Amino acid sequence: MEVMRHENIDKILALCGGCRSCGTCHIHIDPAMMGNMPPMSSDEDELLERSLHRNPYSRLSCQIPFDEKVNGLRVTIAQEGSK
């Protein structure tokens, strides 16, 4: 999330600043990279349950650490909308 904000990708609102409380940094991870992602916490899972656009590759970008495991990661910014 912070990397995308730093690069001025304005479609990532990240209103809560990475506190897992708003869901405005919802992304879809490249399926090939899912094995490199850290486990999803129950808080993240609960927040994503509210999204109309959740899929098996959904994550909150604020919960993805920027390290060598995500080198080359491709994501799609999820559409907005909640249940």
PEPE-V422018 format. One record per residue. N is the residue number from 1. RES is the residue in one letter. PHI is phi as a letter, one per 20 degrees, with the letter a starting at -180 (none if undefined). NEAR is the number of other ideal C-beta (glycine too) atoms within 8 Angstrom. D_CENTER is the distance of its C-alpha to the mean C-alpha in Angstrom with 1 decimal. Layout:
N/RES/PHI/NEAR/D_CENTER  N/RES/PHI/NEAR/D_CENTER
//
This chain:
1/M/none/12/7.2  2/E/f/8/11.0  3/V/f/7/11.9  4/M/f/10/10.7  5/R/f/10/12.5  6/H/f/6/15.4  7/E/e/6/15.7  8/N/m/5/16.1  9/I/e/8/13.5  10/D/f/4/14.3  11/K/e/5/12.1  12/I/e/13/9.3  13/L/f/7/11.3  14/A/l/13/9.7  15/L/f/6/12.9  16/C/e/10/13.0  17/G/m/6/12.5  18/G/n/9/10.1  19/C/e/7/12.1  20/R/l/11/9.9  21/S/c/5/12.3  22/C/c/10/11.3  23/G/m/10/8.1  24/T/e/10/8.5  25/C/d/14/5.2  26/H/f/14/4.1  27/I/c/13/4.0  28/H/d/10/6.7  29/I/e/13/7.7  30/D/g/9/11.4  31/P/g/6/13.4  32/A/f/4/15.6  33/M/d/12/13.1  34/M/g/9/12.0  35/G/f/4/15.0  36/N/e/7/13.8  37/M/e/10/10.7  38/P/f/6/11.8  39/P/g/4/12.6  40/M/e/9/10.5  41/S/f/8/12.4  42/S/f/5/14.3  43/D/f/7/13.0  44/E/f/12/9.3  45/D/g/9/11.0  46/E/f/8/13.3  47/L/f/13/11.0  48/L/f/14/9.3  49/E/f/8/13.0  50/R/f/8/13.8  51/S/e/14/11.9  52/L/f/7/14.4  53/H/d/10/12.1  54/R/f/9/10.6  55/N/b/6/11.6  56/P/f/3/12.1  57/Y/d/9/9.3  58/S/f/13/6.5  59/R/b/14/3.8  60/L/e/14/2.5  61/S/f/13/2.8  62/C/f/13/6.0  63/Q/d/10/6.7  64/I/d/13/7.0  65/P/f/6/10.6  66/F/e/6/12.1  67/D/b/5/15.1  68/E/f/4/17.3  69/K/f/6/15.4  70/V/d/11/12.7  71/N/g/5/15.6  72/G/n/5/15.5  73/L/f/10/11.9  74/R/d/6/11.4  75/V/c/9/8.5  76/T/d/6/9.1  77/I/f/9/7.9  78/A/f/11/8.4  79/Q/f/5/11.7  80/E/e/6/12.3  81/G/q/6/14.4  82/S/c/7/14.9  83/K/f/5/17.7
//
